[in-house]
Amino acid sequence: MEESWFAPWGDLRLETSGSVLNAPYPALLKGMIFVALCILVLQMILHLIEDISRLRKSQDV
């Protein structure tokens, strides 16, 4: 993903589609996919913590 957001010399330059409009859709799509992945991983970790705490409570009783 880094290559789609930054130029080789380090400046912020979004990857473009190369069409007539030359819109930065590929870079924006890759960024949205990365954010969605981070949110899903966070949700998985929270569910895992909840399940572990529920198992500990059921073992204590």
Summary of the structure (lengths in Angstrom):
residues: 61
radius of gyration: 20.1
end to end distance: 48.2
largest distance: 67.0
contacts: 119
relative contact order: 0.11
helix: 66%
strand: 3%
